[in-house]
Amino acid sequence: MTGCVALVVAAGRGTRMAGDRPKQYRPLAGRPLLRASLEVLRHHPRVTAVRAVIHPDDRALYDVAAEGLDLLPPVAGGATRQESVRLGLDSLAELAPELVLIHDAVRPCVPSTLIDAVLDGLAGADGAIPAMPVVDTLKRGENGRVAATVERAGLWRAQTPQGFRYEAIRAAHRAAAGAGLSDDAAVAERAGLAVALVPGAEHNIKITTDDDLRRAELFAAGETRVGTGFDVHRFGPGDHAWLCGVKVPHSHGLIGHSDADVALHAVTDAILGALAAGDIGLHFPPSDPLWAGAASRRFLEHAAGLVVARGGHIRHIDVTIICERPKIAPHRAAMVAKLSEILELSPERCSVKATTTEGLGFTGRAEGIAAQAVVTIQLPIVE
């Protein structure tokens, strides 16, 4: 296997925060905190696979947090973070990735652009870590009093994910077993590996206290965006039409470069519009033979992945299919179920409606089908 695998370290107990469960399973914006870290890494286009390192007692909590995500099976961690990372690295031996990202589960607000920066930083180094320069004056204290002022020039606050060449960091962790080092960059430094600094993000918050969780909630709440999409396909030869990912029997098919699923195309454009990310033709040019006859769910999955990669969530979709025939009502429940599956969204957040144009226009003359969609998404506010 080549490429990059991400390890999400989630085996800690979080003793500094009260509650009935470890902090990585506390709710953030209505979902387990761990899920945010898993999602942004899994949907990042440069990350091949994701594996979590968990406490053996937390398997039931993990299964809820990871439900529906395409992840490698989790592995059990150790008594310390350093040991948990080493065990996670060892578990990847058969996959033999070229690169590995090591991320703390309790940093749920990591932006996709920061992941790119870390991976780019590996081009000229054995490791790369995101970090923020120290801007506050530093004091050393003794017995509740200031003992000295510490020079802050050249000091940085390290964040995760930290990226490394897999074989090098695995060997470094094995050599440093039991050393009690606080992060993976320290393990790399001990082994003499060159570690690059790349710009971190102030909102890449590490959840250590309840105040941190409240700050993350404010960031996760973010902004609400609405996007609209519209598409049309004409009828041609065939015995079915694809609508919302469902094969609907009909006397004609829909003509298009892909499978011509007019409804999924409208939803895809609505998501891209909410992201201000162009339109479906920009991402999947009709002139490209790669997309000839392609299933339109691939376009929708791509658009949904862009939302997750930006730390966002799709909150609701509303699709209206405009045609005289075929009749949509008998297939509506299946369409809702398919949208729910593709977008990993509850059926209660997926609306499919149908209407006619009372015999007017090209849809009234049964020359084709139109669809329009409205999508609501939630995006974090990037400072």
C-alpha positions in Angstrom: 0.0 0.0 0.0 1.2 3.5 -0.8 -0.1 6.8 0.2 -1.0 8.2 3.6 -2.8 6.5 6.6 -4.1 8.6 9.5 -4.0 7.3 13.1 -6.5 9.0 15.4 -5.4 8.5 19.0 -8.4 8.0 21.2 -7.3 5.7 24.1 -7.0 8.4 26.8 -9.2 8.7 29.9 -9.5 12.5 30.1 -9.4 12.7 33.9 -9.4 16.6 33.9 -12.9 16.7 32.6 -15.9 15.4 34.6 -18.6 13.3 32.9 -19.9 9.9 32.4 -17.6 9.1 29.5 -14.1 9.9 28.2 -14.0 13.4 26.7 -13.4 12.0 23.1 -17.0 10.7 23.3 -18.6 13.8 24.7 -21.1 15.5 22.4 -19.9 18.3 20.2 -22.6 20.0 18.0 -24.8 17.0 18.8 -22.3 14.3 17.8 -19.5 12.4 19.5 -16.4 14.6 19.5 -14.3 11.8 18.1 -16.5 11.6 15.0 -15.4 15.0 13.8 -11.8 14.0 13.7 -12.5 10.7 12.0 -14.7 12.4 9.4 -12.4 15.2 8.3 -9.5 12.8 7.9 -11.5 10.0 6.2 -12.9 12.4 3.6 -9.6 14.2 2.9 -8.6 13.4 -0.7 -4.9 12.8 0.3 -5.6 10.3 3.1 -5.9 6.7 2.0 -7.3 5.2 5.2 -8.0 6.0 8.8 -7.6 3.9 11.9 -8.4 4.8 15.5 -6.5 3.7 18.6 -9.0 3.2 21.4 -9.2 2.0 25.0 -10.5 -1.6 25.1 -13.3 -0.6 27.4 -14.6 2.0 24.9 -15.5 -0.3 22.0 -19.3 0.3 22.3 -18.8 4.1 22.5 -16.4 4.0 19.5 -18.9 2.0 17.4 -21.5 4.7 17.9 -19.1 7.5 17.1 -17.8 5.7 13.9 -21.1 4.4 12.6 -21.4 4.5 8.8 -17.7 5.6 8.2 -15.4 3.6 6.0 -12.5 3.0 8.5 -9.9 0.4 9.2 -10.9 -1.6 12.3 -9.7 0.1 15.5 -6.9 -1.3 17.6 -6.4 -1.2 21.4 -4.0 1.4 22.8 -1.7 1.2 25.8 -1.2 2.8 29.2 0.3 6.0 27.8 -0.2 8.1 24.6 3.3 7.2 23.4 2.6 3.5 23.8 -0.8 3.9 22.1 0.8 5.5 19.1 3.5 2.8 18.9 0.8 0.1 18.9 -1.1 1.9 16.3 2.0 2.2 14.1 2.8 -1.4 14.5 -0.8 -2.3 13.4 -0.1 -0.6 10.0 2.9 -2.8 9.2 1.0 -5.0 6.7 -0.4 -1.9 4.9 3.1 -0.3 4.7 2.0 3.2 4.0 4.5 5.7 2.8 3.3 8.5 5.1 1.3 8.5 8.4 -0.6 11.3 10.1 -1.0 11.0 13.9 -3.9 13.1 15.3 -5.3 13.5 18.7 -9.0 12.7 18.8 -9.6 15.6 21.1 -8.7 18.1 18.4 -12.1 18.0 16.5 -11.9 21.3 14.7 -8.9 20.5 12.5 -9.3 22.2 9.1 -8.7 20.4 5.9 -6.2 23.0 4.8 -4.0 22.3 7.8 -3.8 18.6 6.8 -2.7 19.7 3.4 0.0 22.0 4.9 1.4 19.1 7.0 1.5 16.7 4.0 3.2 19.4 1.9 5.7 19.9 4.7 6.8 16.3 4.4 8.2 17.0 0.9 11.5 18.2 2.4 11.6 16.6 5.8 11.1 13.4 7.8 8.3 14.9 9.7 6.1 18.0 9.7 3.9 19.4 12.5 1.5 22.3 12.7 2.4 24.9 15.3 1.4 28.4 16.5 4.0 30.9 17.6 3.9 31.8 21.3 2.7 35.4 21.6 2.1 35.8 25.3 4.8 36.7 27.7 5.9 33.5 29.5 6.6 33.3 33.2 8.2 30.5 35.3 6.5 30.1 38.6 7.5 28.7 42.0 5.3 28.5 45.1 2.7 30.7 43.5 5.1 33.5 42.6 6.9 34.6 39.5 10.4 33.2 39.5 11.5 34.3 36.1 10.5 35.6 32.6 11.1 33.1 29.9 12.3 34.3 26.5 9.5 33.5 24.0 11.4 34.1 20.8 11.5 30.9 18.8 8.9 29.1 20.9 5.9 27.4 19.2 2.7 25.6 20.4 2.6 22.2 18.7 -0.7 20.8 17.4 -1.8 17.7 15.5 -2.1 16.1 13.1 1.7 15.5 12.9 3.0 13.8 9.8 5.9 11.5 9.3 7.4 9.0 6.9 6.0 5.8 8.2 9.0 3.6 8.5 11.1 6.4 10.1 8.6 7.3 12.8 7.8 3.6 13.6 11.5 2.9 14.2 11.8 6.0 16.3 8.8 5.0 18.5 10.2 1.5 19.0 13.6 3.0 20.0 11.9 5.5 22.4 9.5 3.0 24.1 9.0 4.0 27.7 10.6 7.4 27.4 7.4 9.3 28.4 7.6 11.8 25.6 4.7 14.2 25.2 4.2 14.2 21.4 5.4 12.4 18.3 7.6 15.2 17.2 9.6 14.7 20.4 10.0 11.0 19.5 11.2 12.0 16.0 13.7 14.6 17.5 15.1 12.0 19.8 15.8 9.8 16.8 17.5 12.7 14.9 14.8 13.1 12.3 14.3 16.4 10.7 10.9 17.9 11.6 9.4 20.9 9.7 7.1 23.5 11.2 4.0 24.5 9.2 1.4 27.1 10.2 -1.2 25.8 12.7 -4.7 27.1 13.2 -5.9 28.9 16.3 -9.3 27.1 16.1 -7.6 23.7 16.0 -8.5 23.5 19.7 -7.4 20.7 22.0 -10.2 19.7 24.3 -8.7 19.5 27.8 -11.3 21.3 30.0 -15.0 22.2 29.8 -14.0 25.7 28.7 -12.2 24.2 25.7 -15.4 22.3 24.8 -17.4 25.5 25.0 -15.0 27.2 22.7 -15.1 24.3 20.3 -18.9 24.4 20.4 -18.9 28.1 19.3 -16.6 27.2 16.4 -18.5 24.1 15.4 -21.8 26.1 15.4 -20.3 28.1 12.6 -22.4 29.6 9.8 -25.5 28.3 8.0 -25.4 28.4 4.2 -28.1 27.6 1.6 -27.4 26.4 -1.9 -29.7 25.8 -4.8 -29.4 23.6 -7.8 -31.3 23.1 -11.1 -30.9 20.5 -13.9 -32.7 19.3 -17.0 -32.4 16.1 -19.1 -34.3 15.2 -22.2 -36.0 11.9 -22.8 -34.4 9.4 -25.3 -34.4 5.7 -25.9 -34.5 3.4 -22.9 -36.8 1.6 -20.5 -35.9 3.4 -17.2 -34.8 6.7 -15.7 -32.4 7.1 -12.8 -33.9 9.5 -10.2 -32.4 10.2 -6.8 -30.3 7.1 -7.3 -33.3 4.9 -7.9 -34.0 3.0 -11.2 -37.5 4.0 -12.2 -39.1 1.9 -15.0 -40.4 4.1 -17.8 -41.1 4.1 -21.5 -38.0 6.3 -22.2 -34.6 6.9 -20.6 -32.9 10.2 -19.9 -30.1 11.4 -22.1 -26.8 12.6 -20.5 -23.1 12.0 -20.4 -23.4 10.2 -17.1 -26.5 8.2 -16.0 -28.4 11.5 -16.4 -29.9 11.4 -12.9 -31.4 14.9 -13.0 -32.3 14.9 -9.3 -28.9 13.9 -8.0 -27.3 16.5 -10.4 -29.5 19.2 -8.9 -28.6 18.2 -5.3 -24.9 18.1 -6.2 -25.0 21.6 -7.7 -26.9 22.8 -4.6 -24.1 21.6 -2.3 -21.4 23.0 -4.5 -23.3 26.3 -4.6 -23.5 26.4 -0.8 -19.7 25.9 -0.7 -19.1 28.5 -3.5 -17.2 25.7 -5.2 -18.4 26.1 -8.8 -20.8 23.7 -10.5 -21.0 20.0 -11.4 -19.5 20.6 -14.8 -16.4 22.2 -13.3 -15.7 19.1 -11.2 -16.9 16.5 -13.7 -16.5 17.9 -17.2 -19.0 16.4 -19.7 -16.1 16.3 -22.2 -14.1 13.9 -20.0 -14.8 10.3 -21.2 -14.0 9.1 -17.6 -17.6 10.2 -16.6 -19.4 8.6 -19.6 -22.2 6.5 -18.1 -21.0 7.2 -14.5 -23.4 6.7 -11.6 -24.4 10.2 -10.4 -24.0 9.1 -6.8 -20.3 9.5 -7.4 -20.8 13.2 -8.1 -23.0 13.6 -5.0 -20.5 11.7 -2.8 -17.7 14.0 -4.0 -19.7 17.2 -3.2 -20.6 15.8 0.3 -17.0 15.0 0.9 -16.0 18.6 0.2 -18.4 19.7 3.0 -16.9 17.2 5.5 -13.4 18.2 4.4 -14.2 21.8 5.4 -15.4 20.6 8.8 -19.0 21.1 7.9 -22.3 19.1 7.9 -25.2 18.8 5.6 -28.3 19.6 7.6 -31.2 19.2 5.2 -32.0 18.7 1.5 -35.2 19.3 -0.4 -35.6 18.0 -4.0 -38.5 18.7 -6.3 -38.8 16.6 -9.5 -40.8 18.3 -12.3 -42.4 16.0 -14.8 -45.7 14.6 -16.2 -44.4 11.1 -16.0 -43.1 8.7 -14.7 -45.1 9.0 -11.5 -42.8 9.8 -8.6 -45.0 9.0 -5.6 -44.6 5.1 -5.8 -40.8 5.6 -5.6 -40.5 8.5 -3.2 -39.7 6.4 -0.1 -37.0 4.6 -2.0 -35.6 7.9 -3.2 -35.5 9.3 0.4 -33.8 6.1 1.6 -31.1 6.4 -1.2 -30.4 10.0 -0.5 -30.1 9.2 3.2 -27.6 6.4 2.5 -25.4 8.4 0.1 -25.3 11.5 2.3 -25.2 9.7 5.6 -28.1 11.8 6.6 -31.2 10.8 8.5 -34.3 10.3 6.3 -36.1 13.0 8.3 -33.6 15.5 6.8 -34.2 14.3 3.2 -37.2 15.6 1.3 -38.3 14.5 -2.1 -41.3 16.1 -3.8 -42.8 16.0 -7.3 -44.9 18.3 -9.3 -46.1 18.9 -12.9 -46.3 22.0 -15.0 -50.0 21.3 -15.9 -49.1 20.3 -19.4 -47.1 23.5 -20.1 -43.6 23.7 -21.5 -41.1 20.9 -22.3 -42.0 18.9 -19.1 -45.7 19.3 -19.9 -45.0 17.9 -23.4 -43.1 15.0 -21.8 -39.9 15.9 -23.6 -37.8 15.6 -20.4 -37.5 16.0 -16.7 -36.3 18.9 -14.6 -35.3 19.0 -10.9 -34.5 21.6 -8.4 -32.9 21.3 -5.0 -32.3 23.4 -1.9 -29.5 22.3 0.5 -28.7 23.7 3.9 -25.2 23.1 5.3 -23.4 24.1 8.4 -19.7 25.3 8.0 -17.2 26.3 10.7 -16.2 30.0 10.6 -12.5 30.1 9.6 -10.8 33.1 11.1 
